[in-house]
Amino acid sequence: MSTTPGRAPFWARLLFAVALCMPIIEVIVIVLVWHVIGWWTLLALAACFCLGLLVIQRASIGAAREMRSAMAERRPPAREVADAPQALVGGVLLLIPGFVTSLLGIILILPGSARSPGG
């Protein structure tokens, strides 16, 4: 599947369109949640932010600890180091204010969301 010179592939254009629409979607969802739970919306957004900080901290500390341990034992790093990027992306998505990105971040940090070994 070839593209004409100077034109981005379909997936890149789709990703760009989603990135442009995401703030609008987030505002709409926040307003809808506000109508349902009121001021608790702010607390929910703050809780998502704090959870994101916690996830990023735990992922980075765990990966660093595992890396040091693997280097000391002269073995390849374990799965925790391999899963750290996924946890970091999930944490960053939780830091972004909004419920849609927070939901995506939570999906990424759930224990069963990482690829299984050999799969």
N, C-alpha and C positions, 0 to 999 in steps of 0.2 A: 504494500500500500504506500504509494508515494504521494508526497504533497508538493504543491507548486512552490517554487522559491519565494521566500518572504512571507509565507503563510504558515502559521503555527498548526500543528496537528490538532485533530478534533478534541482529544483528551485535554490538551493544554488550554484550548479555548473554553471548554466546559469547566475546567478547574478555575479559570479566571472569572467566568460568569458566576460561579458559586461563591468565590471570594468577594465579588462585588455585592452580591445579594445577601451575604451572611449578616452584615450589620442590620439590615432591614428586617430580616427574619428574627434576629435576636431581639430587636426592639419590640416587634409585634408580640413575640412570646412573653417577654417581660411584662408588657402591658396586660396581656391576657391573664398571666399569673397574678399580677397586681389586683386585677378585678376579683379574683377568687380569694386570695389570702391577704390582701392589703399590705400593711407595713412589714409583715413577715417576709415579704419578697426580698427586702434589703438584707434581712438576717440570712435568708437562704443563699443569696449571692455572696455574702461575706463568708458563710460556712464553706461554700464551694472554693473560694479563694484560699482559705486556710487549709482545706484538704489538699489543694494543689501544692501549696508550700510544703506540707508534710510529705506528700508523695515524692516530690523532687528531692527533698532532703534524705528520705529513707533510701531512695533508689541510688543516689550518688554515694552516700556513705556505704551502703551495702556493696555496691560495685567496687568501690575503692578498697574496702576490706577484703573482698574476695580476690581482687587483683594482687594485693600485697601477699595474701596467703598463698596464692598460686605461684607467685614469683619465689617465695621463700621455699616452697616445696618443689620447685622446678617442674611444674605441670601446667597444662593449659587451663585458662580460667573456666570456671563452671558456668552453668546456665544463668545464674543470677547476673553475671556480667553481660551475657547475650541478651537478656531481657531488659536491661537497664534503659536502652534507648526507647523502647516501647513505653516503659513507665515514665520516662522523662517527657515524652510527647503527651502522654495522658495527663501528667501534672501541669504542663504548660496550657493544655486545653482547659483544665480546671481553673487556671489563673485568669483566663480571658472572661470578662464579665458577660454572662449570658447562660441561659439554661440549655440551649442546643449544644454549644461547645462543651459545657460541663457534662452533659449526657454522653457525648462522644469520648470525653476524657475518662469518665467512669467505666465505660465499656472497655477502654484500652487497659485500665489498671485491674480489672477483674481477674481473679486467678485463672480462670479457664480460657481467657482470650489469647494467651500466648500460644505459639505453635508448639505442637508436641514434638519430642525428639524423633527424628526420622520421618517427619511428616510435614 
